[in-house]
Amino acid sequence: MTNKITKIVVLMLLVLTCGYAFAQDANELKTRMKERLPVIQALKSKGIIGENNLGYLQFVSSVKEQEGLVNSENTDRKAVYTAIANQQGANVDLVGKRRANQIAQNAGAGEWLQDNAGKWYQKK
């Protein structure tokens, strides 16, 4: 009986520790994404990047300004989509597509977006 209780307590501590580590990672991810936002908005305003139909940033011009930052943002977005998909028992691509729809609705005039068929357009 004591052995079972010990195992349960250890398991609970492990779960709590993993939950704490995930919360820490989530906060760090949120901070990174928030810090990148002004540069992303500037790149969108210049017409260098847009939002594709999968919920990721994509270059819409031949200029690849801040490519590392764009790649980092997309990596973090994938981590967010994966966490949401795991939580909801959904497909990561579906989560990204849903987010792409939200982004498109909130996009500013002149921002580049990709429709479901893959065609790029500027929001009016």
N, CA, C and O atoms as a DFTB+ gen file, in Angstrom:
496 C
 N C O
     1  1       0.827      -1.197       0.000
     2  2       0.000       0.000       0.000
     3  2       0.864       1.249       0.000
     4  3       0.603       2.171      -0.773
     5  1       1.883       1.305       0.845
     6  2       2.774       2.454       0.907
     7  2       3.507       2.633      -0.407
     8  3       3.731       3.762      -0.843
     9  1       3.885       1.531      -1.044
    10  2       4.580       1.584      -2.314
    11  2       3.686       2.227      -3.388
    12  3       4.163       3.013      -4.207
    13  1       2.384       1.888      -3.380
    14  2       1.442       2.475      -4.331
    15  2       1.297       3.970      -4.089
    16  3       1.279       4.754      -5.037
    17  1       1.196       4.365      -2.837
    18  2       1.059       5.780      -2.484
    19  2       2.307       6.542      -2.921
    20  3       2.206       7.643      -3.463
    21  1       3.476       5.963      -2.689
    22  2       4.734       6.589      -3.103
    23  2       4.753       6.788      -4.615
    24  3       5.136       7.850      -5.105
    25  1       4.337       5.762      -5.347
    26  2       4.310       5.873      -6.808
    27  2       3.338       6.964      -7.262
    28  3       3.637       7.724      -8.183
    29  1       2.189       7.037      -6.619
    30  2       1.200       8.060      -6.972
    31  2       1.747       9.449      -6.687
    32  3       1.603      10.355      -7.508
    33  1       2.370       9.622      -5.532
    34  2       2.939      10.921      -5.177
    35  2       4.039      11.313      -6.167
    36  3       4.097      12.459      -6.613
    37  1       4.903      10.367      -6.504
    38  2       5.973      10.645      -7.471
    39  2       5.377      11.017      -8.822
    40  3       5.845      11.949      -9.476
    41  1       4.349      10.293      -9.241
    42  2       3.696      10.581     -10.512
    43  2       3.059      11.967     -10.498
    44  3       3.151      12.709     -11.476
    45  1       2.418      12.308      -9.397
    46  2       1.799      13.636      -9.284
    47  2       2.858      14.728      -9.338
    48  3       2.657      15.749      -9.996
    49  1       3.965      14.531      -8.665
    50  2       5.049      15.513      -8.704
    51  2       5.617      15.655     -10.111
    52  3       5.936      16.757     -10.558
    53  1       5.737      14.533     -10.795
    54  2       6.235      14.562     -12.167
    55  2       5.283      15.353     -13.065
    56  3       5.718      16.179     -13.868
    57  1       3.987      15.097     -12.924
    58  2       2.990      15.812     -13.719
    59  2       3.036      17.306     -13.401
    60  3       3.015      18.136     -14.310
    61  1       3.096      17.643     -12.139
    62  2       3.156      19.058     -11.750
    63  2       4.422      19.721     -12.271
    64  3       4.379      20.858     -12.741
    65  1       5.542      19.024     -12.193
    66  2       6.804      19.565     -12.691
    67  2       6.740      19.781     -14.189
    68  3       7.182      20.816     -14.686
    69  1       6.192      18.812     -14.916
    70  2       6.054      18.953     -16.370
    71  2       5.117      20.102     -16.701
    72  3       5.371      20.870     -17.628
    73  1       4.031      20.218     -15.940
    74  2       3.092      21.328     -16.149
    75  2       3.760      22.665     -15.910
    76  3       3.535      23.619     -16.655
    77  1       4.585      22.740     -14.870
    78  2       5.313      23.973     -14.577
    79  2       6.294      24.290     -15.693
    80  3       6.397      25.439     -16.125
    81  1       7.017      23.275     -16.165
    82  2       7.977      23.482     -17.253
    83  2       7.257      23.938     -18.513
    84  3       7.737      24.826     -19.217
    85  1       6.100      23.328     -18.803
    86  2       5.330      23.746     -19.977
    87  2       4.862      25.186     -19.834
    88  3       4.919      25.955     -20.795
    89  1       4.398      25.561     -18.640
    90  2       3.948      26.937     -18.416
    91  2       5.102      27.915     -18.603
    92  3       4.926      28.988     -19.182
    93  1       6.278      27.544     -18.114
    94  2       7.453      28.385     -18.297
    95  2       7.776      28.530     -19.779
    96  3       8.007      29.638     -20.261
    97  1       7.791      27.410     -20.505
    98  2       8.053      27.443     -21.940
    99  2       7.012      28.291     -22.657
   100  3       7.351      29.062     -23.555
   101  1       5.754      28.154     -22.269
   102  2       4.685      28.918     -22.896
   103  2       4.874      30.412     -22.660
   104  3       4.653      31.220     -23.563
   105  1       5.281      30.775     -21.458
   106  2       5.523      32.194     -21.168
   107  2       6.700      32.728     -21.966
   108  3       6.648      33.852     -22.467
   109  1       7.757      31.944     -22.091
   110  2       8.912      32.359     -22.885
   111  2       8.531      32.505     -24.351
   112  3       8.950      33.453     -25.016
   113  1       7.746      31.575     -24.847
   114  2       7.289      31.619     -26.226
   115  2       6.444      32.869     -26.463
   116  3       6.628      33.575     -27.454
   117  1       5.537      33.128     -25.563
   118  2       4.674      34.314     -25.670
   119  2       5.511      35.592     -25.666
   120  3       5.243      36.514     -26.437
   121  1       6.514      35.647     -24.808
   122  2       7.385      36.821     -24.728
   123  2       8.142      37.020     -26.038
   124  3       8.221      38.137     -26.549
   125  1       8.699      35.933     -26.583
   126  2       9.436      36.027     -27.850
   127  2       8.526      36.536     -28.972
   128  3       8.908      37.407     -29.753
   129  1       7.338      35.984     -29.032
   130  2       6.411      36.375     -30.096
   131  2       5.997      37.839     -29.951
   132  3       5.876      38.560     -30.941
   133  1       5.787      38.258     -28.739
   134  2       5.405      39.648     -28.471
   135  2       6.534      40.606     -28.864
   136  3       6.282      41.672     -29.426
   137  1       7.770      40.223     -28.569
   138  2       8.926      41.058     -28.901
   139  2       9.130      41.188     -30.411
   140  3       9.603      42.220     -30.887
   141  1       8.778      40.147     -31.159
   142  2       8.941      40.174     -32.620
   143  2       7.852      40.957     -33.327
   144  3       8.039      41.379     -34.468
   145  1       6.728      41.158     -32.676
   146  2       5.553      41.741     -33.310
   147  2       5.804      43.075     -34.029
   148  3       5.338      43.235     -35.157
   149  1       6.515      44.034     -33.433
   150  2       6.746      45.293     -34.151
   151  2       7.505      45.108     -35.477
   152  3       7.199      45.775     -36.465
   153  1       8.476      44.217     -35.492
   154  2       9.236      43.970     -36.728
   155  2       8.342      43.285     -37.749
   156  3       8.383      43.611     -38.936
   157  1       7.534      42.337     -37.291
   158  2       6.616      41.641     -38.195
   159  2       5.636      42.640     -38.802
   160  3       5.382      42.607     -40.006
   161  1       5.091      43.517     -37.985
   162  2       4.151      44.517     -38.494
   163  2       4.826      45.431     -39.519
   164  3       4.216      45.793     -40.525
   165  1       6.075      45.801     -39.267
   166  2       6.809      46.646     -40.208
   167  2       7.026      45.918     -41.535
   168  3       6.882      46.513     -42.603
   169  1       7.371      44.634     -41.467
   170  2       7.571      43.850     -42.685
   171  2       6.266      43.706     -43.461
   172  3       6.269      43.735     -44.692
   173  1       5.165      43.553     -42.759
   174  2       3.861      43.485     -43.419
   175  2       3.535      44.814     -44.084
   176  3       3.053      44.845     -45.216
   177  1       3.798      45.907     -43.383
   178  2       3.525      47.235     -43.930
   179  2       4.331      47.525     -45.184
   180  3       3.866      48.226     -46.082
   181  1       5.545      46.983     -45.242
   182  2       6.398      47.161     -46.419
   183  2       6.011      46.224     -47.563
   184  3       6.533      46.355     -48.670
   185  1       5.109      45.290     -47.310
   186  2       4.698      44.336     -48.324
   187  2       5.713      43.236     -48.563
   188  3       5.732      42.622     -49.630
   189  1       6.558      42.985     -47.574
   190  2       7.598      41.957     -47.704
   191  2       7.067      40.585     -47.315
   192  3       7.408      39.579     -47.938
   193  1       6.230      40.548     -46.280
   194  2       5.653      39.277     -45.829
   195  2       4.143      39.386     -45.760
   196  3       3.575      40.475     -45.681
   197  1       3.518      38.233     -45.791
   198  2       2.082      38.140     -45.606
   199  2       1.772      36.918     -44.768
   200  3       2.666      36.196     -44.328
   201  1       0.498      36.707     -44.560
   202  2       0.019      35.569     -43.775
   203  2      -0.536      34.529     -44.737
   204  3      -1.482      34.802     -45.476
   205  1       0.057      33.325     -44.729
   206  2      -0.448      32.311     -45.645
   207  2      -1.683      31.623     -45.076
   208  3      -2.085      31.906     -43.948
   209  1      -2.280      30.733     -45.840
   210  2      -3.539      30.099     -45.440
   211  2      -3.363      28.955     -44.445
   212  3      -4.329      28.273     -44.103
   213  1      -2.143      28.744     -43.985
   214  2      -1.867      27.723     -42.972
   215  2      -1.515      28.336     -41.615
   216  3      -1.199      27.619     -40.666
   217  1      -1.572      29.675     -41.531
   218  2      -1.307      30.343     -40.259
   219  2       0.143      30.709     -40.028
   220  3       0.555      30.938     -38.891
   221  1       0.925      30.766     -41.101
   222  2       2.342      31.099     -40.985
   223  2       2.679      32.321     -41.836
   224  3       1.968      32.651     -42.785
   225  1       3.778      32.983     -41.477
   226  2       4.288      34.094     -42.264
   227  2       4.973      33.543     -43.502
   228  3       5.573      32.469     -43.470
   229  1       4.877      34.283     -44.580
   230  2       5.542      33.875     -45.808
   231  2       5.969      35.123     -46.568
   232  3       5.268      36.135     -46.562
   233  1       7.117      35.042     -47.220
   234  2       7.581      36.158     -48.030
   235  2       6.728      36.256     -49.287
   236  3       6.458      35.252     -49.946
   237  1       6.304      37.477     -49.612
   238  2       5.499      37.703     -50.815
   239  2       6.266      38.512     -51.848
   240  3       5.756      38.798     -52.931
   241  1       7.487      38.876     -51.507
   242  2       8.349      39.576     -52.455
   243  2       9.688      38.854     -52.509
   244  3       9.943      37.927     -51.740
   245  1      10.518      39.287     -53.413
   246  2      11.839      38.654     -53.530
   247  2      12.781      39.094     -52.413
   248  3      13.836      38.491     -52.215
   249  1      12.407      40.129     -51.695
   250  2      13.209      40.617     -50.568
   251  2      12.999      39.683     -49.383
   252  3      11.863      39.415     -48.990
   253  1      14.084      39.195     -48.823
   254  2      14.010      38.261     -47.689
   255  2      14.529      38.931     -46.416
   256  3      15.325      38.352     -45.677
   257  1      14.073      40.138     -46.178
   258  2      14.489      40.904     -45.006
   259  2      14.034      40.204     -43.721
   260  3      12.891      39.758     -43.617
   261  1      14.939      40.115     -42.752
   262  2      14.640      39.516     -41.436
   263  2      14.189      38.055     -41.562
   264  3      13.278      37.621     -40.857
   265  1      14.828      37.301     -42.460
   266  2      14.431      35.917     -42.698
   267  2      14.536      35.057     -41.431
   268  3      13.681      34.207     -41.184
   269  1      15.571      35.277     -40.641
   270  2      15.725      34.523     -39.395
   271  2      14.590      34.790     -38.430
   272  3      14.101      33.869     -37.776
   273  1      14.169      36.032     -38.334
   274  2      13.069      36.394     -37.456
   275  2      11.771      35.748     -37.936
   276  3      10.992      35.240     -37.129
   277  1      11.544      35.768     -39.236
   278  2      10.336      35.150     -39.800
   279  2      10.347      33.650     -39.526
   280  3       9.324      33.085     -39.138
   281  1      11.481      33.009     -39.722
   282  2      11.592      31.571     -39.445
   283  2      11.351      31.263     -37.968
   284  3      10.687      30.281     -37.638
   285  1      11.889      32.097     -37.084
   286  2      11.687      31.900     -35.642
   287  2      10.217      32.053     -35.272
   288  3       9.688      31.283     -34.471
   289  1       9.568      33.040     -35.852
   290  2       8.137      33.241     -35.592
   291  2       7.338      32.022     -36.042
   292  3       6.460      31.545     -35.323
   293  1       7.646      31.527     -37.228
   294  2       6.921      30.359     -37.736
   295  2       7.171      29.121     -36.878
   296  3       6.265      28.311     -36.681
   297  1       8.381      28.969     -36.373
   298  2       8.694      27.849     -35.480
   299  2       7.871      27.947     -34.200
   300  3       7.330      26.949     -33.727
   301  1       7.779      29.151     -33.643
   302  2       6.998      29.339     -32.422
   303  2       5.504      29.149     -32.690
   304  3       4.789      28.585     -31.862
   305  1       5.039      29.620     -33.844
   306  2       3.633      29.414     -34.179
   307  2       3.326      27.923     -34.269
   308  3       2.288      27.469     -33.787
   309  1       4.214      27.172     -34.879
   310  2       3.990      25.728     -34.992
   311  2       3.912      25.094     -33.604
   312  3       3.098      24.199     -33.377
   313  1       4.750      25.551     -32.678
   314  2       4.706      25.031     -31.305
   315  2       3.355      25.341     -30.657
   316  3       2.787      24.492     -29.969
   317  1       2.847      26.543     -30.873
   318  2       1.541      26.919     -30.326
   319  2       0.443      26.059     -30.946
   320  3      -0.404      25.519     -30.235
   321  1       0.461      25.935     -32.271
   322  2      -0.556      25.141     -32.953
   323  2      -0.513      23.678     -32.505
   324  3      -1.551      23.036     -32.351
   325  1       0.693      23.166     -32.301
   326  2       0.851      21.783     -31.855
   327  2       0.269      21.601     -30.452
   328  3      -0.420      20.617     -30.185
   329  1       0.545      22.540     -29.568
   330  2       0.009      22.465     -28.203
   331  2      -1.514      22.513     -28.215
   332  3      -2.171      21.759     -27.497
   333  1      -2.071      23.402     -29.032
   334  2      -3.533      23.506     -29.128
   335  2      -4.108      22.220     -29.718
   336  3      -5.109      21.700     -29.226
   337  1      -3.479      21.714     -30.761
   338  2      -3.951      20.472     -31.393
   339  2      -3.934      19.315     -30.398
   340  3      -4.884      18.535     -30.335
   341  1      -2.873      19.204     -29.631
   342  2      -2.775      18.139     -28.626
   343  2      -3.857      18.289     -27.564
   344  3      -4.445      17.303     -27.119
   345  1      -4.110      19.515     -27.167
   346  2      -5.115      19.785     -26.138
   347  2      -6.525      19.456     -26.639
   348  3      -7.365      18.958     -25.890
   349  1      -6.767      19.750     -27.936
   350  2      -8.109      19.558     -28.486
   351  2      -8.286      18.231     -29.211
   352  3      -9.389      17.900     -29.646
   353  1      -7.203      17.471     -29.342
   354  2      -7.280      16.229     -30.096
   355  2      -7.512      16.488     -31.570
   356  3      -8.200      15.723     -32.246
   357  1      -6.933      17.575     -32.066
   358  2      -7.129      17.996     -33.456
   359  2      -5.835      17.851     -34.241
   360  3      -4.791      17.506     -33.688
   361  1      -5.917      18.117     -35.517
   362  2      -4.778      18.095     -36.420
   363  2      -4.083      19.453     -36.389
   364  3      -4.755      20.485     -36.373
   365  1      -2.763      19.471     -36.380
   366  2      -1.985      20.722     -36.322
   367  2      -2.321      21.622     -37.506
   368  3      -2.464      22.834     -37.342
   369  1      -2.446      21.043     -38.694
   370  2      -2.766      21.843     -39.881
   371  2      -4.132      22.514     -39.754
   372  3      -4.310      23.655     -40.179
   373  1      -5.089      21.805     -39.172
   374  2      -6.419      22.373     -38.979
   375  2      -6.363      23.562     -38.027
   376  3      -7.014      24.581     -38.260
   377  1      -5.588      23.432     -36.961
   378  2      -5.432      24.533     -36.007
   379  2      -4.812      25.738     -36.716
   380  3      -5.264      26.867     -36.524
   381  1      -3.780      25.508     -37.535
   382  2      -3.144      26.586     -38.281
   383  2      -4.098      27.260     -39.249
   384  3      -4.094      28.484     -39.378
   385  1      -4.915      26.469     -39.931
   386  2      -5.886      27.038     -40.882
   387  2      -6.932      27.879     -40.157
   388  3      -7.343      28.931     -40.647
   389  1      -7.353      27.414     -39.001
   390  2      -8.311      28.197     -38.205
   391  2      -7.687      29.524     -37.782
   392  3      -8.325      30.576     -37.830
   393  1      -6.437      29.446     -37.370
   394  2      -5.739      30.675     -36.962
   395  2      -5.565      31.605     -38.160
   396  3      -5.688      32.821     -38.018
   397  1      -5.280      31.050     -39.336
   398  2      -5.128      31.865     -40.543
   399  2      -6.418      32.644     -40.824
   400  3      -6.370      33.809     -41.220
   401  1      -7.556      32.004     -40.620
   402  2      -8.844      32.690     -40.814
   403  2      -9.016      33.840     -39.830
   404  3      -9.502      34.909     -40.197
   405  1      -8.616      33.618     -38.575
   406  2      -8.698      34.682     -37.569
   407  2      -7.775      35.839     -37.935
   408  3      -8.156      37.005     -37.837
   409  1      -6.556      35.505     -38.358
   410  2      -5.591      36.525     -38.730
   411  2      -6.129      37.347     -39.891
   412  3      -6.024      38.573     -39.885
   413  1      -6.703      36.683     -40.883
   414  2      -7.235      37.377     -42.056
   415  2      -8.351      38.346     -41.670
   416  3      -8.431      39.453     -42.202
   417  1      -9.203      37.928     -40.754
   418  2     -10.295      38.804     -40.312
   419  2      -9.774      40.050     -39.619
   420  3     -10.366      41.122     -39.740
   421  1      -8.662      39.916     -38.888
   422  2      -8.118      41.031     -38.116
   423  2      -7.024      41.803     -38.840
   424  3      -6.501      42.781     -38.307
   425  1      -6.676      41.376     -40.041
   426  2      -5.589      42.027     -40.786
   427  2      -5.970      43.455     -41.154
   428  3      -7.140      43.787     -41.340
   429  1      -4.938      44.282     -41.251
   430  2      -5.153      45.663     -41.636
   431  2      -5.212      45.814     -43.148
   432  3      -4.771      44.938     -43.892
   433  1      -5.763      46.933     -43.586
   434  2      -5.847      47.223     -45.017
   435  2      -4.444      47.225     -45.620
   436  3      -3.508      47.783     -45.047
   437  1      -4.318      46.599     -46.771
   438  2      -3.040      46.554     -47.471
   439  2      -2.158      45.377     -47.123
   440  3      -1.150      45.143     -47.791
   441  1      -2.516      44.625     -46.087
   442  2      -1.707      43.457     -45.712
   443  2      -1.965      42.318     -46.690
   444  3      -3.080      42.134     -47.178
   445  1      -0.903      41.557     -46.964
   446  2      -0.990      40.423     -47.874
   447  2      -1.497      39.196     -47.147
   448  3      -1.024      38.853     -46.064
   449  1      -2.476      38.534     -47.766
   450  2      -3.075      37.324     -47.225
   451  2      -3.184      36.300     -48.346
   452  3      -3.214      36.652     -49.525
   453  1      -3.243      35.049     -47.968
   454  2      -3.396      33.981     -48.942
   455  2      -4.767      33.332     -48.728
   456  3      -5.106      32.934     -47.614
   457  1      -5.537      33.234     -49.793
   458  2      -6.858      32.607     -49.652
   459  2      -6.720      31.081     -49.605
   460  3      -5.622      30.543     -49.742
   461  1      -7.835      30.406     -49.413
   462  2      -7.806      28.944     -49.267
   463  2      -7.292      28.229     -50.510
   464  3      -6.801      27.104     -50.421
   465  1      -7.401      28.872     -51.662
   466  2      -6.920      28.266     -52.911
   467  2      -5.432      28.538     -53.140
   468  3      -4.848      28.031     -54.097
   469  1      -4.816      29.342     -52.256
   470  2      -3.391      29.629     -52.380
   471  2      -3.069      30.925     -53.128
   472  3      -1.901      31.221     -53.379
   473  1      -4.088      31.690     -53.480
   474  2      -3.894      32.954     -54.203
   475  2      -3.654      34.088     -53.206
   476  3      -4.364      34.224     -52.210
   477  1      -2.624      34.905     -53.504
   478  2      -2.299      36.044     -52.642
   479  2      -3.133      37.253     -53.034
   480  3      -3.389      37.491     -54.215
   481  1      -3.555      38.016     -52.028
   482  2      -4.299      39.256     -52.259
   483  2      -4.008      40.235     -51.135
   484  3      -3.590      39.845     -50.044
   485  1      -4.233      41.506     -51.413
   486  2      -4.088      42.522     -50.369
   487  2      -5.466      42.847     -49.817
   488  3      -6.419      43.059     -50.567
   489  1      -5.553      42.883     -48.500
   490  2      -6.841      43.187     -47.868
   491  2      -7.201      44.642     -48.136
   492  3      -6.357      45.535     -48.070
   493  1      -8.427      44.845     -48.428
   494  2      -8.920      46.211     -48.719
   495  2      -9.525      46.832     -47.504
   496  3      -9.989      47.971     -47.559
